[in-house]
Amino acid sequence: MSAQNLTLLTDLYELTMMQGYFETQENETVIFDMFFRENPNKGGYSIMAGLEQVIDYIKNLNFSYDDVDYLRGLGIFSEDFLHYLSGFHFSGDIYAIPEGSVIFPREPLIKVVAPIMEAQLVETAILTIINHQCLIATKASRVVHAARGNGVMEFGLRRAQGPDAGLYGARAAVIGGCIGTSNVLAGEMFDVPVLGTHAHSWIMSFKDEYTAFKEYARLYPDACTLLVDTYDTLKSGVPNAIRVFKEMRDAGIHPKSYGIRLDSGDLAYLSKKARKMLDEAGFTDAVIAASNDLDEFLINDLKLQGATITSWGVGTNLITSKDCPSFGGVYKLAAIQNEQGEFVPKIKISENVEKITNPGNKTIYRIYDKETGKMRADLICFVGEKFDTSEDLLLFDPNATWKKTRLEGGTYTMKELLVPVFQRGECKYTSPSVKEIAAFCRQEKDTLWDETKRLFNPHKVYVDLSKKLYDTKVELLNNVNI
């Protein structure tokens, strides 16, 4: 999979539009913004992920002889255009918000500045890569938040929509906060922890449950988590696990980690009963892990019910983001460069207010409360606009302009979010490791107010426009020719 040529991973209309540009006009430089309109699950924030795969895609973007022959066989492309494709390479600039960053609707996650044929071609691949990994990283972050400090393991490979979704979904899940994955290939490729226990089939393959537990403990004495719900959790599984743990203790074996896993039944009731049994037997440090169609909402409810679970395995609902299976990112033209080298803002208009785009060559500043370090808002502005943090800053909602907040000078700090990734076709950015991105993501989420992390009715972090950008947008809306 990693060696697959992704150049033709695009929608046909990207190529037909490219040929149209090739035949009808100069290959003018444009700006496209990739952004999304709404947080998944009506959450308060999302997580940026997938940039490293976008970089790999752009670096390896070229049409092979086989690619060109295939396109020729479709009978819709001219020989002149196919000749152009045979020497194609990306020559533009790309700016992006780093992976692991907290992100919000309407702000550009990726900005492509390139000749229009190049910028058009890369649209589909950028969207499929970023939409998928942002979705899973965001879902994982919500699950981890619900677990309230307990470890969450991603183990959805067998339920993912194919190998790539399982592989890169595991990567995104670790970025979002999971402590590891069951996916061994993901562990090898991304250098992240691989974790797991055993299946019911292990228990069923032995003459009895006790023998199965004993053999597993013999094989894996340092990490011995026993699945206790094959036959009867409280009458058989937990007592047999305790029996094996006692034998290990009597033999002087002290595992680095040990405990039980629950995979069915009333997890709140069973975990509380199992905790009491383990504690009474002297195994107060034994882990109680749980699986069984978990998501952030069920984990949150189990916590409220006093479940004594200390480790969570989350599969299907995480790797597919089952209740919100798409991220909704879009890729829109924002500006076209004129003969003087200036970018002329362009706007897309819709009857739906949320679908009206923000025009021009933009960047984003994140605004923090200076005293607490917590996030106040994001400000989208034109590239080149200057702000003095010693002066008052007026923020206003671009859709409800009467909603205004004035930040007193000296009480806030600002950080630009977009960083250069490609310049003139050459990569200028080195991706951190997945572990480093995950650590950065934890730091990013620490800058969110607790109210924004709520699973239900979270506080909204405002994404505002600078006065100059807002005025330009209004002018374009007023002057549109219909």
N, C-alpha and C positions, 0 to 999 in steps of 0.2 A: 504493500500500500504506500509506503513512504517514498518509493521510487517511481510512483505513477506520474506520468506527464499530465498536468492539470490544465494545460493551455486551452483545450477545448471544453473545459468545465465552465461553460457559459451558455446563456440563452441564445438561440439563433438570431433573435432580433438585434443583439449587440453587434453581430457580424454583418447583418444586412444594413444596419445603420452606419457601421464603419465604412462599408462600400459606398453608401450614399454620400457620406462626407468626402470620401476619396474622389468620387466622380463629380461632385457639384460645388465644392467650395474648398478654400484653403484649410489646412489642418490647424485651426486657430487654438491657442491655449485657453483652457477653461478651468474652472474650479467646480468640483463636485464635493458635496458633504454627505457623509454617511452618518445618520442619526436615527433615533427611535422616538416614538411619540408617547408611549405609556409604559410604566414599570410593570413587569409581570406580576400576576396575583394581586394587583392593586396595592403593591408594596410601596415603601417610601424611598427606595433607592434600587440601583442595579450595580452589577460588578462588570468591569471591562475585562475581557479575555479573548484570546485568539490571535493577538497581534503577531506572535512569532510565526504562526502558520501563514498569515498574510505575507510576511516578509519572505518566507521560503517560496511562496507562490510567485511573487513578483521577481525574485532573483532568477527563477527557472522558467520565466515566461518566454517561450519561443515556439514557433511552428515548425515541427519536424517535416521531413519529406512525406511521411505517411499522413500527417495532419493535412497538408496541402492537397495531397492526392484525394483524400476523403472529401474535402470541401469541393474540389474540382468535380467529383462524381455527383454532387448534389445538383449540378447544372444551373446554379443561380449566381455564380461569382465569375467575374471577368478574369482573363489571364493577367491583365495589368495589376488588378487588385491582389490576386494570388501571388504574384511576384513580389508585391510589397510585403505581404504577410511572411514570405519565406525569409525575409531579412529583418523581421520585427524584433524589437526589444523595447523595454520600457525606458523612457528618457526623462520622465517628469519628476516632480517632488511629491512626497507624501508626508503628512504630519498626522500624529495620532496621540490619543491619551494613553499613557502606559498601562499595561496589564496589571490587574489587581486594584486599579483605582475605582473609587466609588463614582458612579456616573448617574446622570439624570436625563429625563426626556428633553428633546429639542436641541441639545447641544451637540456639535459635531464630534463624533468619536474618531473619525478618520476624515482627513481633508486631502483630496487628490488634486494636484495642480499639474496639468499635463496637456499636450495636444489632444484635441477632442477625441480622435480615434483611439488613442491609448487609454484615456480616461473612461471612455465608454466600454471598452473591452473588459476592464478589470471589475466592473460593477458587480456582476453576478457572483464571482468567486469571493470577493470581499464580503458580500452580504451573507452568503451561506456559511462562511467560516466564523465571522463575528457574531451573527445572529445565534448560531448554535452554542458557541462557547459562553457568550454572555448569559444566555438563558440558563445553562446548567450551573455556571458559577453563581448566579443570583439565587437559583433554587437551593443550591448547597448552602449558601450563606444563611438563608432563612431557616433551613433545617438545623444548622449548627447553632443559630441563635436560640431556637426553641429548646435545644438540648442543654442550654445554660451551663456550659463548661464541661459537660461530658464529651468524650470522644465520639465522633461520628465516622463510620467507615462506609465508603462507597462500594457497593457490590452489585451493580445493575447490569453487568456485561451481557448476561444471557437474555435480558429483556430489552436491551438497547435496539434501536432501529438499524442494525447492521454493525459490522466491525469498526468502521470509522467513528460512528456515533458513540460506541462503547469506549473506544480508545481516547478520543479527544474529549468525550464527556467526563471520563475519569480525570484527565488533566485539569479540566475546568472545575471539577468538584473539589480537587485538592486546593486550587487557587481560592475557591470560595470558602474553604475552612475545614474540609474533611481531613482526618489525620492519616488516611491511607486508602488504598483500594484493593479489591480482590483481583484486579486485572493485572496479570503478571507481565504482559507485554507493555502495558502502560508503565509499570514499575521499572522495566528495563529502559524504555525509551526516554522517560522523563525523570528518572532517578528519584522516585517517590516511594514511600513505604508500601509494601504489600502485606496484607493481613487476611486471616481466615481461620476457620475452625474445621469442622467436618460436617458431612450430610447425614440424614437419617439412614441412608443406605449403609453407611459404616456400621451403625448399630445393628441393623437388620441382618447384616452378613455374618454376624457371630451368633453363637448358640444362645447367648443371653446378653442383656444390657450391661451388667457388671463386667463381663469379660471384655466387651467392646471398649468400655471406659478404661479398664486396666491396661489393655494393649495400647490404646492411644496415649495414655500417660507414660507408658514405658518408652514409646517412640519419641514423644515430644514433652519431656519433663519441664523444660524451661518456659513453655507457653502452652498451658493445658486448659483449654476452655471446652467443656463438655456439653453437648446438646442433649437436653434432659426431657424433651417432650415426645419422644418416639412412641412410648406406650402409655405411661401415666406420670405426669410431671411430679406431683407431690408424693404419691405412694411408691413410685419406683425410681424415677429419674434423679431427683434431688438426693434421696437416701443413698443410691448407688454412687453418685458423685462424691458425697461426703465420705462414704466408705473408702473410695480410692484416694481421696485427699488425706485421710487418716493414715492409710498405708504409706503414702509418700512421706508424710511427716515422720512416721515411725522409722522409716528407712533413711532419714536425714536428708531427704530431697526437698529443697526449698525453691520452687519455681519463681522465675522473675515475674510472671503473671499467670494467674489461674482463676478459674471460676466456672460459671455455667452460662448456657445460652437458652433463651426461651424463644420459640418460633411459632407459637400458636396459643389459643386460649385467651382468657382475660389477663392481659399482661400486668395490669395494676395489681389485681388480687394475687396472682401467682408470684409476682416479684416480692410482694410484702411477706407472703408465707415462706417463700424460699429464703429471704433474707433472715427471717427469724430462725429457721432451721440451721442455716449456715453459721449464724452468730452463736447459737447455743452449742454448736459443735466446735467452736473455737476458731472459725474461719471468717473473722470479721473483715479481713482484707480481700476476700474473694470477690471477683468481679461478677456482676449480673449483667449479661449482655442480652439484647433483645433485637429481634427482626420481626417480619410478618407485615408487609404492606404498610410500612411506616411512612409518614410525611411530617411536615412541621406542625400541622394542626393536631394530629394524633399524639405526637410527642408532647406538645404543649398541654393537651388534656391529661395525658398520663402523669405529667409532672404535677398538675393541679390536684390529681387524685392521690398523690403521695407515693407513686410507684418508686421502688428502690433500685431502678435500673441505672447503671453507671456507664454503660457503653451501648451505642446504637448502631445497628447495621441497616442501611437504607438502600434499597435497590430500585425497583421499577419506578416508583414515584419521583425519584431523584433523577435518574439517568434519562428519563423521558420527559421530565417536568409535566407529569401526566395531566394535571388540572389546568395547565397553561402551556400548551405544547409549542408555542412559537413566540419569538421575541419581537418581531414586527419592525425590525430596522429597515430603513429606506435609504435611497441614494439619489440625491437631487442636485440638479445644476444650480449653482449659486452665482456665478459670474463668468463673463467672457472678456478676454483681454482685447483692447482696441489697438489701433495702429500706433498710438503713443505709448503703449506698454502699460496702460492703466486698466484695472479690472472694473468693468461696468457691471453693477449689481443686476441680477435677474431674480424674479420672484414667480413662484407658482401659486395661483389663487384657487380657492375652493370654497364651496358653500359651507364646508365644515371648517370652523376656525382653526382647529388643531392641525389641519392639513395645509394651511398657508405657510410657506417656507420663509426662512430668514435670509435675506439676500446679502451678497457681497463676500469679500475676502475677510474672513472672521477668525478670531481666536477666542479663548475662554480664560477668564480669571476666576479662581476660587477664592472666596472671601471668608476669613476666619475671625472669630472673636479673639482679640489679642490676649485677654486675661485667661480664658479657658482653653483656647486652642480648638474650640468646637466650630463646626461649619455654620456660616450664616446664610450664604447664598452663592450661586454661580452667576457670573456676569459675562454675557456674550457681547463682544464689541468688534469693531473693525481692527484689523492688523494696523499697528502704528499708533493707536490711541494711547494716551498717557494718563496715568492716575497717580495722585499724590496722597499717600496714606495719612499724611498729617492734616489733610483737609477733609471736610465733611463729604460723604458720599450718599447720593440719593438713589435708592433702588425703587423700582416700581414694576408691577406686574404688567407685561406687555399686552395682555388680553383684558385685564381689569385695571386700567391705569390709575384709578382712584386709590388702589391699594399701594401705599407708599411707606417706605422705611428710610429714615435718615440715620446713617451711621456717623457718629461723631469722630472727627479727625483724631488719630492717635489711639483709637480703640479697636482697630481692625488691621489685619494683614492680608496680603494678596499673593497668589501664586498662579503663574500661567500654566495651564494644563497641557496644551498641545506641544509636542516635542517633534523636532525633525527626525524622520525615519529614512527617507530617501531624498537625495538632492541630485538633480540632473541624472537620474537613473542609477545612482550609486548609493548603496546602503551605508548610512552613517550611524546606525543604531545597533547596539549589541544587546540582545535579549537576555535578561537575567534568567537564572534557573527557576524551575517551577517552585522549588522550596523558597527561594528568595522572593518570588512574586507573591506566594502565599503569606509570607511574613509581612511584606509591604501591605497586602490587603488587610491584615489584622490591624496594622497601624492606621490605615485609612478609615476603617470602621470605628476605630476609637475616636475619630474626630466627629462622628455623627452623634447627635443628641439621642438619648434613649427613646424619646418619643418618635423619632424617625424610624427606629428599628422595630417598632411594634408590628405584630402580624396583622392586627386588625386596626383599621382607621389610623394609619400612621400620620404623623405630622409631615406636612409637605415642605421640602426644601425648595425655595424659589429659584428658578432660572430666569434671570431678568436680562433685558437688553439695555445697552448704553443709550443715552439720549440721542446720540448721533445715528446709531443704527436704527433706533425706533423711528426717528424722523424720516430717514431714508425709506424705511419700509412703508410708512404711511404715504409718503409722496408717490411711491410706485403703485400703491393700491389706488390712490386717487387719480393717477394718470393713465391707468391701464386702458388700452383700446380694445373694445369688444366689437 
